[in-house]
């Protein structure tokens, strides 16, 4: 999985590509922790290029949500494809995340 971090004002956008699986979770957790240490108002995970999420990936998303909540940082998922949406629906996690279809839409609501 590749991870890129961009800053847009007080919003940190983490763009992901590949599979959100056990192998990628350590790297992504470190990236998110580092990003949240920068005193930002919001974190957006761009999932538009993620084709697969396993159980560890779901755990990481819940960890990110909880970590943001404790830090009083807004958290959004953006660009969920059909497969990722289905995974969230089947696991009944759809209501656990604020989701947006487009990155620009998510960033605008947070700036």
C-alpha positions in Angstrom: 0.0 0.0 0.0 1.2 3.5 -0.7 0.5 6.4 1.6 0.8 10.1 0.8 0.1 12.9 3.2 -1.1 16.4 2.1 -2.0 19.4 4.1 -4.8 21.7 3.2 -5.0 24.4 5.9 -6.1 22.7 9.1 -7.0 19.5 7.2 -4.6 16.6 6.8 -5.5 14.4 3.8 -4.0 10.9 3.8 -4.3 9.4 0.3 -4.1 5.6 0.3 -3.7 3.2 -2.6 -3.7 -0.6 -2.7 -5.0 -2.9 0.0 -5.8 -1.9 3.6 -4.7 -5.1 5.1 -2.7 -6.4 8.1 0.6 -5.7 6.3 -0.2 -2.0 5.7 -1.7 -1.2 9.1 1.6 -0.5 11.0 2.8 2.0 8.4 -0.6 3.7 8.3 -1.0 3.9 12.1 2.4 5.5 12.3 1.5 8.0 9.6 -1.8 8.9 11.3 -0.2 9.3 14.7 2.5 11.5 13.2 -0.1 13.6 11.4 -2.3 14.1 14.5 0.7 15.3 16.4 0.8 18.4 14.2 -2.2 20.0 15.9 -4.7 19.9 13.0 -8.4 20.3 13.1 -9.3 17.4 10.8 -8.1 14.2 9.2 -9.4 12.8 5.9 -8.5 9.3 4.7 -8.9 9.2 0.9 -10.0 5.6 0.2 -10.7 6.1 -3.5 -7.8 3.8 -4.5 -8.4 1.1 -1.9 -9.7 -2.1 -3.4 -9.7 -4.3 -0.4 -10.1 -4.1 3.4 -9.4 -7.0 5.8 -10.4 -7.2 9.5 -7.1 -5.5 10.6 -7.9 -2.7 8.2 -11.3 -2.3 9.7 -9.7 -2.2 13.2 -7.3 0.5 12.0 -10.2 2.6 10.7 -11.9 2.3 14.1 -8.7 3.1 15.9 -8.2 6.2 13.7 -11.8 7.3 14.4 -11.4 6.8 18.2 -7.9 8.5 18.2 -9.4 11.5 16.4 -12.3 11.7 18.7 -10.0 11.7 21.8 -7.9 14.4 20.2 -11.0 16.4 19.2 -10.0 16.1 15.5 -12.7 15.7 12.9 -12.4 12.5 10.9 -13.8 11.6 7.5 -13.5 8.8 5.0 -13.8 9.8 1.3 -14.1 8.0 -2.0 -15.2 4.6 -0.7 -15.6 2.2 -3.7 -18.3 -0.4 -3.9 -16.3 -3.2 -2.3 -15.3 -1.0 0.7 -18.8 0.2 1.2 -20.1 -3.4 1.1 -17.5 -4.3 3.8 -18.7 -1.5 6.0 -22.3 -2.5 5.4 -21.8 -6.2 6.1 -19.9 -5.4 9.3 -22.5 -2.8 10.3 -19.9 -0.1 10.5 -21.5 2.3 8.0 -22.9 4.5 10.7 -19.6 4.6 12.6 -17.9 6.9 10.0 -18.6 10.2 8.4 -18.2 9.6 4.7 -18.0 11.8 1.6 -18.0 10.8 -2.1 -15.5 13.5 -3.2 -12.3 14.7 -1.6 -13.1 18.4 -2.4 -16.5 17.9 -0.7 -14.9 16.5 2.5 -12.2 19.2 2.7 -14.7 22.0 2.1 -16.9 20.9 5.0 -13.9 20.8 7.3 -12.0 24.0 6.4 
